[in-house]
Amino acid sequence: DAGVTQSPTHLIKTRGQQVTLRCSPKSGHDTVSWYQQALGQGPQFIFQYYEEEERQRGNFPDRFSGHQFPNYSSELNVNALWLGDSALYLCASSFGLAGETQYFGPGTRLLVL
Amino acid sequence: RKEVEQDPGPFNVPEGATVAFNCTYSNSASQSFFWYRQDCRKEPKLLMSVYSSGNEDGRFTAQLNRASQYISLLIRDSKLSDSATYLCVVNQAGTALIFGKGTTLSVSS
């Protein structure tokens, strides 16, 4: 039973660049949520996708956008990168919009120079 | 006030010790409660859900007090392998998980 997978594992970008991170949910899950975890902090919710639509959004600027595909996989795009975007980006999957238990992927560690 | 607040830690304890983590949450509409464990540079993993009646899983016991908006985690007979960061998490049905900052536990021999 495949768990949540994310790619790439690590990424280095420079300020102003754009980045795309990818996530495949756990088998049987249809909802994907994205979180940003800065060093020494707990994960912070970015947004959630269900049925290919953004259903909820946290307190993140429009530079952060996403997409969900028919196979439930998802992408997170960040435009005009800032130094402060350096963080671990976590994808979590669950079943259904009201699914409480979320399972996390290993994350993508982004460094913005 | 932050939505989920935890003991700042770190907690440094010897093997075999009992350690307790506390957490408070601000949104009384929160419906689901969890403890996640996160190892260094790894993803958070669900340790246990927390129910009003209290629940136990081996050496781990979680308690919820809705009136006080307080959650706790008790670890008995600590093992070296329990060293990690413990994240208190709350959720309103179908919404985002709200994480505390985490409390770091270091168990030494």
Contacts between the chains, C-beta under 8 A, distances in Angstrom:
chain1	res1	chain2	res2	distance
A	33	B	96	6.6
A	33	B	97	7.5
A	35	B	97	7.7
A	35	B	99	7.9
A	40	B	101	7.5
A	41	B	101	5.9
A	41	B	102	7.9
A	42	B	4	7.6
A	42	B	87	5.6
A	42	B	99	3.3
A	42	B	100	5.4
A	42	B	101	5.0
A	42	B	102	5.4
A	43	B	44	6.7
A	43	B	87	7.9
A	43	B	97	7.5
A	43	B	99	5.0
A	44	B	99	7.4
A	45	B	96	3.6
A	45	B	97	6.7
A	45	B	98	7.2
A	48	B	96	6.5
A	56	B	95	6.2
A	56	B	96	6.0
A	58	B	96	6.2
A	90	B	43	5.9
A	90	B	44	7.3
A	92	B	97	7.4
A	97	B	94	5.1
A	98	B	93	5.1
A	98	B	94	3.9
A	99	B	94	7.6
A	100	B	32	4.7
A	100	B	49	7.9
A	100	B	91	5.9
A	100	B	93	6.8
A	101	B	34	8.0
A	101	B	46	6.4
A	101	B	49	7.5
A	102	B	46	7.9
A	102	B	97	6.0
A	103	B	46	7.2
A	104	B	43	4.1
A	104	B	44	5.3
A	104	B	45	7.0
A	105	B	43	6.2
A	106	B	42	7.0
A	106	B	43	5.2
A	107	B	42	8.0
A	107	B	43	5.3
A	109	B	41	7.9
